[in-house]
Structures are given as C-alpha cells and as structure tokens.
Amino acid sequence: MSVLERERRLLKVRKCTRYSLLCYILRLCRKPKSMAEIYWGHPSAFTYGLLKELTSLALECDFVERRNGKFLTTSKGKEFIKRFGSLLELFES
C-alpha cells in the first residue's frame, strides 16, 4: 500500500468515528465556544443532533465544562486529546 493510500485510509478512520468528532470538539473548545460556534466550525462533520449527543457525552465524562453558556475543555478532556492522538499514531507506524 502506498503512502498516499495509507493516508486516505487514515483520514477515513479519523472522519468516521464518534471519538474523532469528540476529539475535534475538545480541540475546538480549548477556548470557550457556544454550541453554534462548534456547529459552524465544521458543519459538514455532524448534524445538530449528533453535536448535542457528543457535547452531552463530553459533559458526562468531565471532558468539558460549561461556563456562561459556553463549553470549555477540562484537563481530563485535554488528556483525551493527547491519548487519542497517540492511538492514531499507531495507525501510522
């Protein structure tokens, strides 16, 4: 398999999982973001219903907290980002 084919395959894996979308939300919320800002940051990635589901999951897992109606990534969420990145690196090695 060529490098280009591997990269395309990895991109598919990244785009297809709920965890990659959750990681995207957590990265985006390193600075406080409203639900609309998250949604319009990458509208093709998910529906509004899926966004609500993922933000609820992130809140339940303490990956984000709400401050003044906006979502902000917690230290636990930042750890998720780091570990998820390490997991993706295994696909590349």
FENSUL-V918276 format. One record per backbone hydrogen bond with DSSP energy under -1.0 kcal/mol. CO is the residue of the C=O (numbers start at 0). NH is the residue of the N-H. E is the energy in kcal/mol with one decimal. If there is no record, write none. Layout:
{{CO:NH:E} {CO:NH:E}}
This chain:
{{1:5:-2.3} {2:6:-2.5} {3:7:-2.3} {4:8:-2.2} {5:9:-2.5} {6:10:-2.6} {7:11:-2.0} {8:12:-2.1} {9:13:-2.7} {10:14:-2.3} {11:15:-1.6} {16:20:-1.5} {17:21:-2.6} {18:22:-2.5} {19:23:-2.0} {20:24:-2.3} {21:25:-2.5} {22:26:-2.4} {23:27:-2.4} {24:28:-2.1} {26:29:-1.3} {28:72:-2.6} {32:70:-3.3} {33:37:-2.1} {34:38:-2.6} {35:39:-2.9} {41:44:-1.9} {46:50:-2.2} {47:51:-2.3} {48:52:-2.1} {49:53:-2.7} {50:54:-2.6} {51:55:-2.1} {52:56:-2.2} {53:57:-2.5} {54:58:-2.2} {55:59:-2.6} {56:60:-2.2} {57:62:-2.9} {57:63:-1.2} {58:61:-1.3} {62:73:-2.5} {64:71:-2.2} {66:69:-1.8} {69:66:-2.9} {70:32:-1.9} {71:64:-2.3} {73:77:-2.2} {74:78:-1.8} {75:79:-1.8} {76:80:-2.2} {77:81:-2.0} {78:82:-2.7} {79:83:-2.9} {80:84:-2.2} {81:85:-1.9} {82:86:-2.0} {83:87:-2.1} {84:88:-1.8} {88:92:-1.1}}
